[in-house]
Amino acid sequence: MLVADEVGYHPQAHAQGLASKKTNTITVVVPVMSNYFFIEVLGGIQDKLNELNYELAIINISPNKDTFSQVEHVLKRRASEGCLFISIHLSQQEWQTLQRYNIPITLIDEYFEGFDSVSVDNTQGAYRATKYLLSQGYSRVAMLSALETSKPIKSRIMGFHKAHKEAGIPFCEELIINGDTTYRDGFTERSGYEAMIKILTVEPKIDACFCASDVQAIGALKAMQDVERTIPLIGYDDIELAEYVGLSTIRQPMRDMGFFATQNLIERFENPKKAISQTIYTPELILRNSTD
C-alpha cells in the first residue's frame, strides 16, 4: 500500500514502476486518514484487493484547500486505473464535471447517480436511534452533533427530527448540541466531551442522547464519568471500540462497504458499459450497556 501526502503522489519510484511494469493500481481518496470510519472501510478495500493483483495508493485531501480542485487534480494525473472516493462530498454540478475525465470511480458514503456508489441511509439510522430512546419514555432526547454543514450530519438531523414528529413530541432546535472543537468537522472525542458537558448542564435536564458518531460518544462517556452523571446514550458507526466500552450504537457495515465498492470498481474495469450500481445499506440498532 502506498500513501500520498495530500494530493502529491509518492514515491516517485512507483510512478516509474507503472511505466515499466503495467502495475494495476487503485487510488483511494479520503479527507482525513486518522478516522475510525475510514480505517474500517480501508480494511474492507484491502480484504478485496488481497484476492487480486492490485496496488493501493491513498491520497489524503487537505481540509484547508478546496476539495473539488484537489479531487480534479487527482483525476487529471491519471495515475491509476480507477478511484474510490471515501466521504468526499461534492455538489451535483461538481460530480457532473468529474464525469468528463472518463475514469472509473466508485463513491463510498456518498451518492451521485452518474457513478457507482455504496452508502448508508443516514436518515434512517438517526431515526432508529432516536425512536428507540423516545419509545423508552425519554421525552427530552438530545442530539450530540458535529458541524451541521457536514452532509452526513444533515441527514442524521433529518432522522432525529422525523422520530420526534412521529412520536408527537415537539422538535426543539436547542436539543441539537455541538462541541466547540471543529477539527474533523467535530467528529472527535474532544468535541463529544465538550458537547456532553453542555448537555448535562441544560435546564430543563436532558434525559437521553443520540450521538452523531461513536468517536464523539467515547468523549461523551468520559464527560459523564467526570461529572458523575449518566444518561442513556446511543452512538453511530459501531467501530470496534464500541463493543469493548459497552456502547449502544447504529451499525454501519463499514468493511462491507469498502469490500463491495472495490468489487464494483473492478467490475467497472472489466465491463465499462455495465449499468450503474447504487447500493444503500439500512443501518442496524445495536443495544449494549450504555442504554441500560
N, C-alpha and C positions, 0 to 999 in steps of 0.2 A: 504494500500500500504506500502511495506517495502522498505527501501533504504539501499543499502550496500555501504560501503566506498571502492572504487577501487574494487579489486577482493575478498575482505573479505565479508562474508555473515553474516548479523546481523539482529535481535538479536538472541542469542543462543536459546532463548525460542521458536522461530519459528521453528528451526530445530527439537527441541524436540517435538513440536506440530505435525510436519509432521509424526513422527514415531508413534504417538498415535492416530491421527485423520484422516489420509489419506486426508489431505487438498490438493485440486488441486491448483497447483502453476505454473505460467508462469514467466520466468525470462526475463527481458528486459536488454540488454547490450548496453550502449551508451558511446561514447568517452568523451562527455562534457555535464554536466547537465544544465548549465546555458546558454542555447542557445534557441532562439525563435523557431527555426525549430523543435527541439526535444520536446519542450513543447507542440507545436501544435500536433505533431504525438502522443505523450503520451496521449493527450486529446482524440484522436480517439481510442486509445487502451482502455482507461478507459470507453469510451462510449460502446464498445462491451462487456467488462468484467462486466459492470453493469447489463447486461442481464443474467449473468451466475454466478456460484458459484466457482470463481477462485480468488486466491490471486495474487498480482503482486509484484514481487521482482525486484528492479532496481539495477544494478551493473554498476558503473562508471569506465570506463577504463582509467587508468592514461596515459597522453601523454608523460610521462617521462620514461616509460618502454615499452618493446617490446609488440606490440599489439597482435600478434599471441600467444605468450606464456600466456598472460593474458586470452585470449578467450579460449584457450585449457584448462587452469586451471578451468574455469567455467564449461566446459563440463565434465571434469574428476570428479568433485564433485557431479554431477547428483542430484542437489538439487531441481529440478523441473521437470515437465512433458515435457517441451519444452522451446525453447528460441526464442525471437525476437531480431535480431541484427539491430540496427539503425545506419546507416552511418559508419559501420565497414567495412573498405576497405582492403581486403587481396588479395594476388596473387592467381591465379588459382590453383597452387600446394598446397597452404595452405588451400584453401577451400576443395580440394580433400582429404587432410589429415584429416580434421574435419569430413568427412562423415563416417569414421570408428567408430565413437562413437555411431552411430545409435540412435541419439536423434533428435526428430522433431525440425527443425529450419526453420524460415521464415526470409528472408532478407528484409530490408526496406532501400531504397535509395542505393541499390547495386544489382548486378546481378551475379548469377552463375548458370549454367544450372542444377546443381545437387540438388538445393534447391528451394523451393517455394520462390517467391520474388515479391515485389511491389516497383516500381521505377518510375522515371520521365525521359523523354527524354531531358537531359540537353543540348545536342547539338541543338535540335530543339528550345528550349526555348531561348537560347542566339541568335540563328539565327533570331527568330521572333523579338526580341527586337532591334537588330542591323539593320535588314532590314527595320523596321519601321522608325528608325531615318534617315537612308540613303534615304529612299523614301520621306522624308520631305525636302530634299535638303541640308542636312548637310553632307559635304564631309570629314570632319575631326572628326570622331567619336572615342572617346577613350573607352577603357575597363578598368574600375576600378576593378582590380583583387585581388585575395588572393594568397597564396603560390601556385605556379604552379605545385608542387608535389601532390597537392590535386586532387583526382580523379574527383570530380565534376568540378573543375576548368579546367582540361584538356579538358573535354567535352565541356564546355562553350566557351573556346578559339576556339575550332573547329567550333562551330556555329558562332562565331564572324568573323572568317576567311571566312567561307562559304558565309556569307552575303556580304562581301566585294568583293569576287570573282564573285558572281552572278551579282553584280551591276557594275562590270567592274572598280572598284576602287582599285588601288594598295594597297596591305596589308603592313602595316608598323609595325614592332615589337615594335617600340618605343611608339606606341599608347596603349600598354598594360602596365598599371602603377600600382604598388603596394604601400601600405603604408609601413612604417618602422617597425610597430608592428607586430610580428609573433604569438602572443598569439592566440589560437584557429585557427591556420593556417591563421590568418589575417582576419577572419570573425568577425570583431568587429567594433564598432562605431569609435574608435580611429584610426584604420587602414584606414577606409573610409575617415576620416577627413584629415589624413596625405596625402593620395593619391590624394584627390581633390585639396589640396593646390599645389601639384606638377603639376596637370593637368592644373590648372588655370595660371601657370607661364610658360608653354611650349610655345615656339615660333617655327613655326607659331602657332597661337592660335587654341585650340580645340573648336569646336562649339557644341558638344553634347557628352553624356556619357552614356554607359551601365554599371551598377554596378553589380558585381557578387552576391550580396545579399542585401536584404532590410536593414539589420543591418548596413552594410557599407554605404548604401545610406543615412541613417539618419545622419551619421557623415559627409558625403559629403554635405548635405544640410546645416549643421551648418557651414562648411568651406565657402560655397558660401555666406552665410549671413555675416560672419565675414569680408570677403574681398570685400563685396558689388558688387559681380558679379554673374550673374545667367546664366547657360546653361541648355538646356533640359536634363532630367535625367530619366532613367528607372532602377528600381531595379529588384530583383529576390526573390521570395518566396510568396509575399502577406501576410506577417504577419499582425496581427490585427492593429498594429500601423500605417501601410502604409496608410490605408483609412483615418485616422484622420489627417495625415500630407499632404494629397493630393499627395501621391507618385504613379506615374505610375510604373507598375511592371509586372513581369511574375508570374502568379499564379500557385503555386503547390498545389494540393489538399491534404494538409498535414494531416488533420483529417481523410479524407477518406483513405489515405494510412495506417494510424495506425489501423483504424477500419477493413479494409478488410484483412490486413496482419494478424491480430489477428483471424479473421474468418477463414482464410486459415490454420492457425496453429491448431486451434481447430478441423477443418475438418480432418487434418492430424492425430490427436489423435484418431479420431473415425474410420478413414479408412487409415491405414498406407500405403496401396498399391495403393492409388489413384494417378492419373497422376500428374506430377509436374505442378504447376500453376505459370506462369510468366505474371504479369500484368505491362505494361509500359504505364503510362499516358502521354498524349500530353499536355504540359502546355499552358496556355491561356494568351494573352496580355491584361492587364487591363490599360486603359488610364485614368489619372487623371491630376491634375493641374501642376505637375512637367514637363510635356511635352507641355504645352500650349505656 
